[in-house]
Amino acid sequence: MPRSSSVADLVFPAPQPVRVPVQGGGFFPVRRIYCVGRNYAEHAREMGHDSREPPFFFDKPADAVVIDGAPIAYPPQTKDLQHEIELVVAIGKDGAAIGEHAALEHVFGYAAGLDMTRRDLQAQAKKAGRPWTMAKGFDQSAPIGVIAPASVIGHPARGAISLSVNGAVRQRGDLGEQIWSVPETVAFLSRLVTLRAGDLIMTGTPAGVSAVRRRDVLEGSIEGVGTVSTVIA
């Protein structure tokens, strides 16, 4: 019989768990980060698409998370680092093949987040028909604000979402402009994978994405949810 494993059996120390602060106290342990592509019509158009296609997903590693207010490094191998402000959905209950009517029962809360993107690498990957992993899932690519529990703020379906760089607004939209709503997104994704407590879903960005430079200060806000900020170190 194989013997049971223990911490002492690890060949090197296990990574520390990734945790995001929760409004009111405590921490949300992050398991996986799923991201919805092109979920606002104007952003889809600025990226060269103009139709309501079924939602598609890419992911980021959990350790791409950067806690609100902490700086991020300008990543290597890019000359076009871009910002994307997004509503982040925090899953608090396991589920597979979830119906839309029950989807919000699986949501613990919400936060503002940034999907940082190496746009030049993404364009190269698209042209070659290759995955976006190195364009989206690099180190420190997911700054996330404090998670507000749904039990406190409810489930926002509308509300202003915006991002400023050095005090100048670059992105502005409304959650009601999402092509796929949170219940639709959760239900659709749960038919592809089993969602687990600790998963985060970044739900797409409004139009206005553009490049940032070193020392730029990014400040995002979602009405009724919260804020997220970082500086490019």
Secondary structure, 3 states (H helix, E strand, C coil): CCCCCCHHHCCCCCCCCCEEEECCCCEEECCCEEEECCCEHHHHHHCCCCCCCCCCEEEECHHHEEECCCCECCCCCCCCEECCEEEEEEECCCECCCCHHHHHHHEEEEEEEECCEEHHHHHHHHHHCCCCHHHHCCCCCEEECCEEEHHHHCCCCCCEEEEEECCEEEEEEEHHHECCCHHHHHHHHHCCCCECCCCEEECCCCCCCCECCCCCEEEEEECCCEEEEEEEC
